Amino acid sequence: MKRPSYATDKVLKTFIKNALEEDIQDGDHSTLSTIPADLKQSAKLLVKQNCILAGVELAEIIFKTFDKDLKVEIFIKDGEAAKVGDIALTVTGSARSILSTERLILNCMQRMSGIATLTHDWDSRLVGTKTKLLDTRKTTPNFRVCEKWAVAIGGGTNHRYGLYDMIMLKDNHIDYNGSITNAVKMAKDYVKNSKKKLKIEVETRNLDEVKEAIKAKVDRIMLDNMDVPTMKQAVEMINGSCESEASGGITRDMLKDIASIGVTYISAGALTHSAENIDLSLKAVK
């Protein structure tokens, strides 16, 4: 699949640089002390758990960033199903380079594959509906680019990437400001004066707040921690005047029931904060 727009070369270069610096510092002394500088070897990335594979493109970028002479051959692409015993890729070149990048490669791919696999499972519950599955900002600091990329690989849709690309007025914004009406007016004035192209979403906690948000004319109304019957009433009230988003306490078993009421989106922090890593390993080719 095409790499998301936020996963730019610059962003990935910064991420990889910082990750390698964290791990290697003044040297991978285990490798430097035991592996000759001129030794060439190969390694295979072995799948040890059925999954939707993710992080393959990133792995190649990490290998090439560390050592441009490493040769990577890919057998399973991002977003493809992989099963126990499959070889996702092989890498050939400096044994030192392979060993020094091994853990970063595995950390990224295991985490990303776990997120992609969970996302794929959840998204499959929405097949046949018009509702899209969204992630959230509940991501690991400094690893968001990889986690949101994994959601996209798994078939989900990315919500706003950060605080800068959408205005979302949450409960605290509203409580600090006094009302949805006041908060939305100020947000609209801000957008106009700053000449920024930002959509406005409002979080609502009950049907009275839904009514107020509809009247305020926002781009999207979040239905937060509502039961399905209440969300159904809210969607009927919104009646297509703007997008709707179900959020808060969403579980896999709820997805079909929520989608059936016609919400535009379902967002779930669980996609990133509750995914279990997939077991992968990088093994020397003997």
C-alpha positions as semicolon CSV with decimal commas, in nm:
position;residue;x (nm);y (nm);z (nm)
1;M;0,000;0,000;0,000
2;K;0,104;0,361;-0,049
3;R;0,286;0,512;0,247
4;P;0,066;0,766;0,433
5;S;0,143;1,135;0,373
6;Y;0,250;1,192;0,734
7;A;0,519;0,920;0,711
8;T;0,751;1,149;0,517
9;D;1,116;1,074;0,454
10;K;1,204;1,355;0,697
11;V;0,981;1,221;0,975
12;L;1,108;0,866;0,933
13;K;1,471;0,979;0,915
14;T;1,431;1,163;1,246
15;F;1,256;0,865;1,407
16;I;1,521;0,618;1,291
17;K;1,809;0,846;1,393
18;N;1,669;0,888;1,745
19;A;1,587;0,518;1,782
20;L;1,933;0,407;1,675
21;E;2,096;0,668;1,898
22;E;1,892;0,541;2,194
23;D;2,006;0,184;2,131
24;I;2,362;0,214;2,009
25;Q;2,508;0,530;2,170
26;D;2,889;0,494;2,136
27;G;2,874;0,149;1,980
28;D;2,718;-0,196;1,959
29;H;3,000;-0,345;2,160
30;S;2,865;-0,702;2,152
31;T;2,890;-0,694;1,775
32;L;3,206;-0,486;1,746
33;S;3,392;-0,724;1,979
34;T;3,296;-1,050;1,809
35;I;3,212;-0,988;1,442
36;P;3,483;-0,904;1,183
37;A;3,423;-0,578;0,999
38;D;3,440;-0,747;0,658
39;L;3,208;-1,040;0,735
40;K;2,911;-1,068;0,497
41;Q;2,606;-1,269;0,599
42;S;2,231;-1,306;0,540
43;A;1,935;-1,317;0,776
44;K;1,569;-1,402;0,732
45;L;1,273;-1,243;0,907
46;L;1,070;-1,537;1,032
47;V;0,697;-1,516;1,110
48;K;0,614;-1,710;1,427
49;Q;0,249;-1,612;1,463
50;N;-0,035;-1,576;1,212
51;C;-0,090;-1,207;1,141
52;I;-0,140;-0,918;0,905
53;L;0,218;-0,813;0,845
54;A;0,313;-0,448;0,890
55;G;0,638;-0,255;0,903
56;V;0,800;-0,423;0,604
57;E;0,860;-0,099;0,414
58;L;0,983;0,063;0,733
59;A;1,222;-0,226;0,794
60;E;1,376;-0,179;0,451
61;I;1,413;0,194;0,516
62;I;1,584;0,127;0,851
63;F;1,826;-0,122;0,695
64;K;1,912;0,116;0,411
65;T;1,942;0,418;0,642
66;F;2,193;0,236;0,861
67;D;2,383;0,077;0,575
68;K;2,303;0,164;0,213
69;D;2,482;-0,149;0,092
70;L;2,244;-0,393;0,264
71;K;2,033;-0,588;0,014
72;V;1,673;-0,654;0,113
73;E;1,446;-0,902;-0,064
74;I;1,078;-0,881;0,034
75;F;0,847;-1,182;0,009
76;I;0,542;-1,058;0,206
77;K;0,430;-0,697;0,171
78;D;0,264;-0,467;0,422
79;G;-0,102;-0,557;0,470
80;E;-0,069;-0,916;0,347
81;A;-0,160;-1,214;0,561
82;A;0,135;-1,410;0,697
83;K;0,134;-1,746;0,871
84;V;0,363;-1,929;1,107
85;G;0,682;-2,036;0,928
86;D;0,666;-1,776;0,651
87;I;0,974;-1,576;0,564
88;A;0,877;-1,211;0,524
89;L;1,210;-1,086;0,393
90;T;1,580;-1,157;0,377
91;V;1,865;-0,912;0,423
92;T;2,220;-0,963;0,300
93;G;2,536;-0,764;0,363
94;S;2,751;-0,660;0,655
95;A;2,689;-0,894;0,949
96;R;2,763;-0,604;1,182
97;S;2,492;-0,390;1,022
98;I;2,237;-0,671;1,038
99;L;2,305;-0,733;1,406
100;S;2,300;-0,364;1,503
101;T;1,962;-0,301;1,337
102;E;1,798;-0,629;1,438
103;R;1,622;-0,514;1,754
104;L;1,490;-0,187;1,608
105;I;1,353;-0,376;1,307
106;L;1,180;-0,634;1,527
107;N;1,046;-0,380;1,777
108;C;0,882;-0,183;1,496
109;M;0,749;-0,478;1,299
110;Q;0,619;-0,673;1,598
111;R;0,431;-0,369;1,728
112;M;0,304;-0,259;1,388
113;S;0,194;-0,611;1,291
114;G;0,003;-0,642;1,617
115;I;-0,183;-0,318;1,550
116;A;-0,249;-0,406;1,185
117;T;-0,379;-0,750;1,282
118;L;-0,615;-0,612;1,547
119;T;-0,733;-0,335;1,314
120;H;-0,800;-0,584;1,035
121;D;-1,003;-0,799;1,273
122;W;-1,213;-0,506;1,391
123;D;-1,254;-0,358;1,045
124;S;-1,382;-0,691;0,912
125;R;-1,684;-0,646;1,139
126;L;-1,781;-0,336;0,943
127;V;-1,784;-0,498;0,599
128;G;-2,111;-0,418;0,425
129;T;-2,167;-0,096;0,619
130;K;-2,074;0,263;0,537
131;T;-1,912;0,317;0,876
132;K;-1,533;0,366;0,887
133;L;-1,306;0,259;1,170
134;L;-1,084;0,532;1,315
135;D;-0,783;0,532;1,544
136;T;-0,714;0,800;1,808
137;R;-0,422;0,994;1,958
138;K;-0,381;0,726;2,225
139;T;-0,043;0,630;2,086
140;T;0,307;0,575;2,224
141;P;0,501;0,904;2,239
142;N;0,752;0,935;1,953
143;F;0,613;0,619;1,791
144;R;0,286;0,762;1,656
145;V;0,398;0,760;1,295
146;C;0,448;0,384;1,309
147;E;0,131;0,307;1,505
148;K;-0,098;0,513;1,284
149;W;0,073;0,374;0,975
150;A;-0,002;0,025;1,108
151;V;-0,371;0,112;1,151
152;A;-0,384;0,220;0,787
153;I;-0,206;-0,100;0,680
154;G;-0,467;-0,302;0,872
155;G;-0,754;-0,135;0,685
156;G;-0,848;0,134;0,936
157;T;-0,873;0,507;0,875
158;N;-0,652;0,756;1,053
159;H;-0,825;1,022;1,263
160;R;-0,643;1,354;1,298
161;Y;-0,270;1,291;1,326
162;G;-0,214;1,539;1,606
163;L;-0,340;1,857;1,767
164;Y;-0,255;2,067;1,463
165;D;-0,462;1,920;1,178
166;M;-0,817;1,939;1,319
167;I;-1,003;2,125;1,592
168;M;-1,160;1,883;1,837
169;L;-1,347;2,043;2,123
170;K;-1,346;1,785;2,401
171;D;-1,532;1,795;2,731
172;N;-1,260;1,998;2,905
173;H;-1,251;2,259;2,629
174;I;-1,626;2,296;2,663
175;D;-1,629;2,298;3,043
176;Y;-1,348;2,556;3,057
177;N;-1,526;2,770;2,799
178;G;-1,876;2,745;2,946
179;S;-2,073;2,587;2,662
180;I;-2,054;2,421;2,323
181;T;-2,200;2,734;2,165
182;N;-1,924;2,958;2,304
183;A;-1,647;2,713;2,222
184;V;-1,760;2,660;1,863
185;K;-1,799;3,034;1,802
186;M;-1,445;3,096;1,925
187;A;-1,312;2,807;1,717
188;K;-1,482;2,938;1,402
189;D;-1,343;3,288;1,465
190;Y;-0,997;3,136;1,512
191;V;-1,020;2,944;1,184
192;K;-1,135;3,254;1,000
193;N;-0,872;3,485;1,145
194;S;-0,586;3,238;1,108
195;K;-0,697;3,141;0,757
196;K;-0,641;2,777;0,839
197;K;-0,840;2,500;0,675
198;L;-0,942;2,308;0,986
199;K;-1,255;2,103;1,043
200;I;-1,430;2,139;1,377
201;E;-1,547;1,840;1,579
202;V;-1,735;1,859;1,908
203;E;-1,756;1,592;2,175
204;T;-2,104;1,546;2,322
205;R;-2,204;1,356;2,634
206;N;-2,583;1,359;2,609
207;L;-2,867;1,442;2,372
208;D;-2,896;1,801;2,495
209;E;-2,535;1,859;2,395
210;V;-2,602;1,692;2,059
211;K;-2,884;1,944;1,999
212;E;-2,653;2,231;2,087
213;A;-2,377;2,099;1,859
214;I;-2,621;2,062;1,569
215;K;-2,733;2,421;1,617
216;A;-2,370;2,536;1,626
217;K;-2,315;2,378;1,282
218;V;-1,992;2,185;1,320
219;D;-1,829;1,939;1,081
220;R;-1,854;1,635;1,307
221;I;-2,027;1,544;1,632
222;M;-1,867;1,286;1,858
223;L;-2,108;1,071;2,057
224;D;-1,899;0,994;2,362
225;N;-1,967;0,700;2,594
226;M;-2,332;0,672;2,493
227;D;-2,521;0,344;2,482
228;V;-2,644;0,225;2,144
229;P;-3,010;0,337;2,186
230;T;-2,895;0,688;2,280
231;M;-2,653;0,700;1,987
232;K;-2,937;0,593;1,758
233;Q;-3,146;0,887;1,876
234;A;-2,849;1,119;1,826
235;V;-2,790;1,001;1,468
236;E;-3,158;1,054;1,392
237;M;-3,134;1,406;1,533
238;I;-2,821;1,484;1,331
239;N;-3,001;1,350;1,020
240;G;-2,700;1,389;0,791
241;S;-2,641;1,756;0,876
242;C;-2,281;1,667;0,965
243;E;-2,062;1,364;1,027
244;S;-2,107;1,154;1,339
245;E;-1,851;0,958;1,539
246;A;-1,915;0,694;1,804
247;S;-1,640;0,687;2,065
248;G;-1,562;0,582;2,420
249;G;-1,560;0,231;2,556
250;I;-1,600;0,072;2,214
251;T;-1,544;-0,304;2,203
252;R;-1,522;-0,543;1,909
253;D;-1,857;-0,700;1,994
254;M;-2,030;-0,362;1,973
255;L;-1,912;-0,271;1,624
256;K;-2,194;-0,419;1,416
257;D;-2,467;-0,280;1,640
258;I;-2,314;0,068;1,635
259;A;-2,260;0,063;1,259
260;S;-2,621;-0,041;1,206
261;I;-2,747;0,292;1,342
262;G;-2,566;0,477;1,065
263;V;-2,276;0,659;1,231
264;T;-2,012;0,788;0,992
265;Y;-1,721;0,673;1,206
266;I;-1,634;0,456;1,503
267;S;-1,314;0,551;1,683
268;A;-1,129;0,320;1,919
269;G;-0,813;0,383;2,117
270;A;-0,786;0,008;2,166
271;L;-0,646;-0,029;1,814
272;T;-0,318;0,122;1,929
273;H;-0,311;0,096;2,308
274;S;-0,435;-0,263;2,345
275;A;-0,284;-0,448;2,048
276;E;-0,053;-0,737;2,137
277;N;0,282;-0,764;1,962
278;I;0,322;-1,034;1,698
279;D;0,604;-1,284;1,743
280;L;0,868;-1,234;1,473
281;S;1,239;-1,306;1,472
282;L;1,543;-1,229;1,258
283;K;1,751;-1,542;1,217
284;A;2,087;-1,597;1,057
285;V;2,082;-1,791;0,730
286;K;2,331;-2,074;0,781
